[in-house]
Amino acid sequence: MHPTSLFDARLTIPRSPDHLVNRQRVTGLLDAAVRNHLLTVVTGAAGTGKTLAVVSWTLTGHPPPPGPVAWLTVDRGLRSPAMLWIAVVRAVQRVADVEALAATVVPDSVSDDAFRALASALDGLDLTLVLDDLLELTGSEAWDTIDRIIRIVPPSTHLVLIARHDPPLSLHRLRLAGEVADIRAHDLAFTEDETRALLEKRDLDLPDEVFEELVATTEGWAAGLRLALMALEASPDPAVAARGFGGHEAVVEGYLLEEALRGIDPDLTDFLQRTCVTDRICAPLARALTGTPGAEARLRALARDNPLVVELTGSGWYRYHPLLLQMLRARLQDADPDLVQDLHRRASVWYERTGEWLLALEHAVLAEDHDLVARIALGSASVLMFGPDRPVLGEVLARIPSTPERPDMDVVRALGAFCRGEPELVVAAFARATPALPELPEPGRRLASLNIRIIEAIIARARGNADDMARASDEAIGLAEGLSPEVAPAWFRWRQAPRIFAGVAATWAGCPAKGRDLLLSARAHTGRDTQGEGWAAVYFLGHLALSHAFAGEAAAARRIALDAFDAAEGLGTRIQHEIAVAALALATAELDRGDPGAAARALERGEVAVDARRDPFTAIGLRIVGARRHLSLGDLVGARQFLATAAEDLARYPRMRFMQCLRAVTTIEVEIRAGDLARAESALAAAEAACACPPNGTVDLLAIPRGLLLLRRGRSEQARDAVAGLLPRGGVQGVAAWLLTALAEDRLRRDAAATTALARAIDLAARDGARAPFSWQSDRLVTLLRRHLEVVGSHPEFVESLLVSASGPPAEPPTVEALTDRELSVLAYLPTMSSNTEIADRLGISVNTVKQHLKAINRKLGVTTRRDAVRRARDLGLLQER
């Protein structure tokens, strides 16, 4: 069989491979483009499968092309306008009606008449003209011929141009008219499903994880897949071959050099070589790596001319195809290993300067420069231990090769072990580093010491030891304040982190006001609304809210906690352990404001988010506040269950004195509400023994329950004195102290003092919305509130709302029927052994009325004698001792 002439070969549609996969997605894109546009431009680098895609559409498309397809494969012999014209006419004549083109004359030179003749011959023909491999026309005048053909073809004719780059044609008018369709390299790339179909066509079956690696390596690049198939089919174990496939293989390297990178200027090749050490590249980074100007123009040119270099749209960043990257790195390592380390060193310094501390550390490790690793790890990357990148930081530090024994690298190893959750290795590394720290020159000694103290503070928090956390944080404050941005750019930015940890420690140690002030001081020093970004901001806001909540400042706590939730939701999820602290603060504030429903919702969010291993304080705090919520609803069984769980947790953390006090306070309140004053007094005695020496600045949490018990025992003066130290305070504690003082003064029949004290309590409560203390419902409190409206009259709406709440179910269990005010007045005289006549005279009532009141008192208290009535009344807190 004689071969066709070279000219005729140009007009032949290329043959499709035997193992062609029917890619309906791609043929569908082409079919829609051709049918709906005058011109379809298919662009992609060598090996993207652009020609094969058009061939597949031409031969196997469903539906088939709208008419006959005239195909012309361009080569260098068609670079003159006349020769290209001849080839186009021959291609059309090959598939079109001969009579329709009989009058078309092939000229020696292409004139306007020739174009008009072609347009007339094509008119009415539903024909597609494909011009392939237009790269061969680069720099020739033949482009003008194609430009003129596009302008004269009738609407029934469709043009398809196949090129490596956008052709140099005047297409603006057609694009504005919507007559141009583009099929790009990313459209031609194989999807996962198409890649799997290609392997199945070759009877190749790979494990899922190996298949995913192959997809990631080739990124759907058709040539890369073909080269991979060659390697897989030639191997006795395709899975092993697939795992080892990459740009370092000779066949891949040869293809990339001969096809994908053919014609690239040698300077650009060197530029690619020097910028391949990073996974992403931008112009400033490229300048740092190459030391030469013009990086932006070079990157733009590479992205324009070669789809193996892709611009990340609108970002100024570019990436190289994985196979290209692997090939460049392998060649660079073989040619100059020392240059590889130097380039990694340059990349590390650049990334640290721009705030990409994890990348800076990764390149320092790859540079195998121990001094640089220590400086980057301890001066910048270590701040990542505060956030979600902690595990990744641990993985990077695990890649450090064996190093000489030196204290700073021991601290680096401890940092890595801490991030990976290996506490034994942390202890061992600190034990080696600490004695040798004085040998380190500055600033290395300061950086190493700072990291030790910060890690110790975090570990102390996880162990429930607020005192040790405070000591480590206090030392870290001084160490961080002496660092400059040149020495430690990350720690300079995060220099208030130790102060924040100190504020957290003070809050959990029972000094919430001190904790609040430290946190606010950290914010003031940074000049930012919050310390840090992302989850660091959520952490800061949550603990600031908690310090306000524990200080009894419900309104501020609620507002800041909600800000923390907003910040968390802006990060895309609410379920992250940092938000649990804000949930605890919000639940505490909502209970103080008298809204157990809102508190329940906050507690639910906290329980979902909390990580008890990292933050046992918050986990136990949620249990205790959960008990308080049940208590506010009168559910004493539920409250006791939560308190029992908290007790079990606290048994594992004996240093949590503040949390033990919080639990004791709630336990005492539960027993008082249950009417079991003996058990309440026993719980108080145990708590006083455990909290005998509270830290300086700690609020006496037991003052309010102590005062309540004394009031219930009828010791009004002692009750008043018990809370006197809280009267200067604001917030919920101040409200409770003034309210208890008012009740005590009322029992002592000091009406003016009671009225004044209640007015102070209402002033404080209305300011912060603190309703919880008024849950000590009783007839006397209701009477006092009504008297406040009549006599003082301040905050009427707030007081009316308290009265509405007081009209609901009583907070105390109905162990006895409530005594009336007059019955309480008669009861007050029983311990004096006054006769009925004497009582009648003092109260200004008749003796018979006194007798009726005594009968009612005995009936309600369930007694039959005056002596029993006095004893029972004192147990219930209805009588004061004289």
Secondary structure, 3 states (H helix, E strand, C coil): CCCCCHHHHHCCCCCCCCCCCCCHHHHHHHHHHHHHCCEEEEECCCCCCHHHHHHHHHHHCCCCCCCCEEEEECCHHHCCHHHHHHHHHHHHHHHCCCHHHCCCCCCCCCCHHHHHHHHHHHCCCCEEEEEECHHHHCCCCHHHHHHHHHHHCCCCEEEEEEECCCCCCCCHHHHHCCCEEEECHHHHCCCHHHHHHHHHHCCCCCCHHHHHHHHHHHCCCHHHHHHHHHHHHCCCCHHHHHHHCCCCCHHHHHHHHHHHCCCCCHHHHHHHHHCCCCCCEEHHHHHHHHCCCCHHHHHHHHHHHCCCEEEECCCCEEEECHHHHHHHHHHHHHHCHHHHHHHHHHHHHHHHHCCCHHHHHHHHHHHCCHHHHHHHHHHCHHHHHHCCCHHHHHHHHHCCCCCCCCHHHHHHHHHHHHHCCCHHHHHHHHHHHHHHHHHCCCCHHHHHHHHHHHHHHHHHHHCCCHHHHHHHHHHHHHHHHCCCCCCCHHHHHCCCHHHHHHHHHHHHCCCHHHHHHHHHHHHHHHCCCCCCCCHHHHHHHHHHHHHHHHCCCHHHHHHHHHHHHHHHHHCCCCCCCCHHHHHHHHHHHHHHCCCHHHHHHHHHHHHHHCCCCCCHHHHHHHHHHHHHHHHHCCCHHHHHHHHHHHHHHHCCCCCCHHHHHHHHHHHHHHHHHHCCHHHHHHHHHHHHHHCCCCCCCCCCCCHHHHHHHHHHCCCHHHHHHHCHHHCCCCHHHHHHHHHHHHHHHHHCCCHHHHHHHHHHHHHHHHHHCCCHHHHCCCHHHHHHHHHHHHHCCCCHHHHHHHHHHHCCCCCCCCCCCCCCHHHHHHHHHHHHCCCHHHHHHHHCCCHHHHHHHHHHHHHHHCCCCHHHHHHHHHHCCCCCCC
